[in-house]
């Protein structure tokens, strides 16, 4: 993912995907050892994506979903704002 953009995602659909990933062991939180490997493998500019997310929400929670599905990727969500953003590659 050489270049990407941050897009809005439906919060409630995201919660379903997040729960499915958590149940399957495919939810990767920042403290998880798999985090750095995923970011490196997908060439994610985590700093830039986090900065964009923090411009939209006061408190964001980053999470990676790595199920091997089209919903995989880096997400930022805010429980208080009931909102979610996702980093997607530019084509």
C-alpha positions, -999 to 999 in steps of 0.1 A, spaced: 0 0 0 23 27 -12 -4 54 -10 -37 54 8 -66 75 18 -88 75 49 -125 70 42 -157 69 63 -171 35 72 -206 27 86 -199 24 124 -225 -3 130 -213 -25 101 -178 -20 113 -188 -33 148 -201 -65 132 -169 -70 112 -149 -62 144 -168 -88 164 -164 -114 137 -126 -107 135 -123 -109 173 -141 -142 174 -118 -156 147 -86 -143 164 -81 -119 135 -84 -86 155 -50 -70 159 -47 -42 185 -17 -19 187 -1 -37 216 -3 -70 197 30 -85 183 13 -89 149 8 -51 146 42 -41 134 45 -70 110 11 -61 94 20 -24 91 54 -32 75 40 -59 52 13 -36 38 36 -5 38 11 15 59 19 51 68 5 47 103 15 82 114 -3 100 86 -34 79 89 -35 84 127 -31 122 122 -61 123 98 -82 102 122 -73 125 151 -84 155 131 -119 140 128 -123 126 163 -109 135 197 -104 100 208 -97 72 183 -90 36 187 -68 20 160 -74 -16 151 -63 -39 123 -86 -66 109 -66 -94 93 -91 -121 83 -79 -126 47 -111 -109 35 -119 -77 16 -127 -61 49 -91 -64 61 -72 -33 69 -64 -5 94 -94 11 110 -98 40 134 -130 41 155 -145 64 181 -171 50 205 -182 84 217 -187 97 182 -201 63 169 -179 67 138 -153 48 120 -126 55 94 -106 30 73 -73 33 54 -78 21 18 -52 20 -10 -53 45 -38 -57 28 -72 
